[in-house]
Amino acid sequence: MMDGMTDGSTPPHIRAVVFDLWGTLMSERRDTFPVRARLRFERCAPILAKYGIETTQEEFTKHHQRSNSTLARLQEYGRDVSSEDRARHVFYQYRPGIADHIEEADATAFAEAYGGVIEHTPPDLLPGVREALEECRVRGLRVGLISNTGVAGGRHLRRVFEAAEIIDHFDALMFSDEHRRAKPHPGLFQATLDALDVTAAEAVFVGDTPRYDVGPPRRYGWWVVQVGERADGDPPAHVRVANVGELFGGLDRLSLATPRRNG
């Protein structure tokens, strides 16, 4: 018997669907990584040089990857930093003492140079995404997104969504760098519910990663659909689907699908 249902009861009424981003809606194209690395270095190097840091692309890549790995570990504890502080953290890899002396305008310019490259080497939409988003609209569901960010911050990913012509499908976009909280922090999930004006029992979370997208929302009282073949979460998802194009088939199996609107 599924959570929230009792024998003879009316099936739960779902009012919102919230998606994870990476591995659920979009995937990176590894063939673009060399171009992205070159563009990132070319754009960031002049700002580093302003502070007396002369570097090579190889050295820059080493430092920025070390920074990114450190901040990813921070996210495991539900915390994150702004795009500007992420920029300062790259400076820190070169000279720890200089990070606190970067002018705000330069931190913003570095963040734009550093993260904005994704707009020139965009990720791919995964199969079934457009159809699932359109079906959400047809069924009158509110739609949200919760994404832990990395080099590309929320400001850059919004522009990626605009270019992909999917941004208008969303009622709430929650990016960890903008909230200084990351999945699995309960506050980020609650902020999304508040933005959508729904309760956890009225929301479905759709994601692929057990540690961030399955176990946490289940514990917080959401319905959960796991995408793909990764290991189960703890606790596991209510149902699995191969891709988001199968979302509403999965919800049908749980008696959760919202009736299609007439017309």
C-alpha positions in Angstrom: 0.0 0.0 0.0 1.4 3.4 -1.0 2.1 6.3 1.4 -0.9 8.5 2.0 -3.5 6.0 0.7 -5.9 3.8 2.6 -8.3 1.2 1.4 -11.4 2.8 -0.2 -9.9 6.3 0.0 -9.9 8.9 -2.8 -6.5 8.8 -4.6 -4.2 11.7 -3.5 -4.6 14.9 -5.5 -1.3 16.0 -6.9 -0.9 19.8 -7.7 2.8 20.1 -8.5 5.7 18.3 -10.1 9.3 19.3 -9.2 12.2 18.1 -11.3 15.9 17.6 -10.7 18.1 19.0 -13.6 21.2 16.9 -14.3 20.5 13.4 -15.4 16.8 14.1 -15.3 16.1 17.0 -17.7 19.5 17.6 -19.2 22.9 15.9 -19.7 26.3 17.4 -20.5 28.0 16.7 -23.9 31.5 15.6 -23.2 32.6 16.4 -26.7 32.2 20.1 -25.8 34.4 19.9 -22.8 37.7 20.8 -24.6 36.1 23.9 -26.1 34.5 24.8 -22.8 37.9 24.5 -21.0 39.5 26.8 -23.6 36.8 29.4 -23.5 36.7 29.4 -19.7 40.5 30.0 -19.5 40.5 32.7 -22.1 37.8 34.6 -20.3 39.1 34.2 -16.8 42.8 34.7 -17.4 42.6 38.5 -17.8 40.8 38.9 -14.5 43.4 36.7 -12.7 46.1 38.8 -14.3 44.6 42.0 -12.9 45.6 40.6 -9.5 49.0 39.5 -10.5 48.2 35.9 -11.3 49.7 34.7 -14.5 48.7 31.2 -15.4 48.4 28.5 -18.1 45.3 26.7 -19.2 46.6 23.5 -17.7 47.2 25.2 -14.3 43.9 27.0 -14.4 42.0 23.8 -15.1 43.8 22.0 -12.2 42.9 24.8 -9.8 39.3 25.3 -10.8 38.7 21.5 -10.7 40.1 21.3 -7.2 37.9 24.2 -6.2 34.8 22.6 -7.7 35.5 19.3 -6.0 35.8 21.0 -2.6 32.6 22.9 -3.0 30.8 19.7 -4.2 31.7 18.2 -0.8 30.1 21.2 0.9 26.9 20.4 -1.0 26.8 16.9 0.6 26.0 18.7 3.8 23.3 20.8 2.3 25.3 24.0 1.9 26.4 26.1 -1.1 28.0 29.4 -2.0 27.1 32.2 -4.4 28.6 32.4 -7.8 30.8 35.3 -6.6 32.1 33.3 -3.7 32.8 30.4 -6.0 34.8 32.7 -8.1 36.8 33.8 -5.0 37.4 30.2 -4.2 39.3 29.8 -7.5 41.5 32.7 -6.6 42.0 31.0 -3.3 43.6 28.0 -5.0 46.3 30.3 -6.3 46.8 32.6 -3.3 44.7 32.0 -0.2 45.3 35.5 1.1 44.0 37.3 -2.0 40.4 35.8 -2.1 39.1 38.3 0.4 40.5 41.3 -1.5 38.8 40.7 -4.9 36.6 43.6 -5.8 32.9 42.8 -6.1 32.7 43.9 -9.7 35.7 41.6 -10.5 34.1 38.7 -8.6 30.9 39.2 -10.7 32.8 39.4 -13.9 34.8 36.3 -13.1 31.6 34.4 -12.2 30.1 35.4 -15.6 33.3 34.4 -17.5 33.6 31.2 -15.5 30.0 29.9 -15.5 28.7 31.7 -18.6 30.6 29.4 -20.9 27.8 26.8 -20.6 25.7 29.1 -22.8 28.1 28.6 -25.7 28.5 24.8 -25.1 25.0 24.0 -23.9 23.8 20.6 -22.5 21.3 18.4 -24.3 17.7 18.0 -23.3 17.0 14.3 -22.5 14.3 12.3 -24.2 10.8 13.0 -23.2 11.5 16.3 -21.5 9.4 18.6 -23.7 6.5 16.2 -23.7 6.5 15.8 -19.9 6.6 19.6 -19.4 3.8 20.1 -21.8 1.8 17.4 -20.2 2.2 19.1 -16.9 0.8 22.3 -18.4 -2.1 20.5 -20.0 -3.0 18.9 -16.7 -2.8 22.2 -14.8 0.1 21.2 -12.6 2.5 23.7 -11.1 6.1 22.9 -12.1 9.3 23.5 -10.2 13.0 22.6 -10.4 15.6 22.1 -7.6 19.2 22.0 -8.8 22.5 21.9 -7.1 24.8 24.1 -9.2 28.5 23.9 -10.0 30.6 26.1 -12.2 27.4 27.3 -14.0 25.2 29.2 -11.5 21.5 29.8 -11.6 21.8 32.9 -13.7 23.6 31.0 -16.4 21.2 28.0 -16.3 18.2 30.3 -16.6 19.7 31.5 -19.9 20.2 27.9 -21.0 16.6 27.2 -20.2 15.6 30.3 -22.2 17.7 29.2 -25.2 16.1 25.7 -25.0 12.7 27.3 -24.9 11.6 25.5 -21.8 11.8 28.3 -19.1 8.1 29.3 -19.5 7.1 25.9 -18.3 8.4 26.5 -14.8 6.7 28.3 -12.0 9.7 28.1 -9.6 13.4 27.6 -10.3 15.5 26.9 -7.2 19.2 26.9 -7.7 21.5 26.1 -4.8 24.0 29.0 -5.4 21.1 31.5 -5.1 19.8 30.1 -1.8 23.1 29.0 -0.2 21.5 25.7 0.4 21.8 22.5 -1.6 20.0 19.2 -1.8 19.6 17.3 0.5 18.9 20.3 2.8 15.2 20.2 3.9 15.0 24.0 3.7 15.5 24.0 -0.1 12.7 21.5 -0.6 10.4 23.5 1.7 11.2 26.8 -0.1 10.2 25.1 -3.3 6.9 24.0 -1.8 6.3 27.5 -0.5 7.0 29.0 -3.9 4.6 26.7 -5.6 2.0 27.1 -2.8 1.6 23.3 -2.2 2.3 20.8 0.5 4.7 17.9 0.3 1.8 15.5 0.0 0.6 17.4 -3.0 4.0 17.3 -4.8 6.0 14.8 -6.8 9.8 15.0 -7.0 11.4 13.5 -10.1 15.1 12.8 -10.1 17.9 10.3 -10.7 20.4 10.5 -7.8 19.6 8.4 -4.7 21.4 10.6 -2.2 19.8 13.9 -3.3 16.7 13.2 -5.3 15.2 10.1 -3.8 15.9 9.5 -0.1 15.5 13.2 1.1 12.2 14.0 -0.5 10.8 10.7 0.6 11.8 11.5 4.1 10.2 15.0 3.8 6.8 13.6 2.8 6.9 14.0 -1.0 5.9 11.5 -3.6 9.1 10.4 -5.5 9.7 9.1 -9.0 13.2 7.9 -9.8 14.5 8.2 -13.3 16.9 5.7 -14.7 18.7 2.7 -13.3 20.9 4.1 -10.5 20.7 2.4 -7.0 17.7 2.8 -4.8 17.5 5.7 -2.4 17.0 5.2 1.3 14.0 5.0 1.5 13.4 4.1 -2.2 11.3 5.9 -4.7 7.6 5.1 -5.0 8.1 4.2 -8.6 10.8 4.1 -11.3 10.7 5.2 -14.9 13.3 5.0 -17.7 13.0 8.7 -18.5 10.8 11.7 -17.8 8.8 10.9 -20.9 7.3 8.0 -18.9 6.5 10.2 -15.9 2.7 10.1 -16.2 2.7 6.4 -16.8 4.5 6.0 -13.5 2.0 8.3 -11.8 -0.8 6.3 -13.2 0.6 3.2 -11.5 0.4 5.1 -8.2 -3.1 6.4 -8.9 -1.6 9.9 -8.7 -2.0 11.3 -12.2 -4.1 14.5 -12.5 -6.9 14.2 -15.0 -6.2 15.8 -18.3 -8.0 19.1 -18.8 -10.8 19.2 -21.4 -9.9 21.2 -24.5 
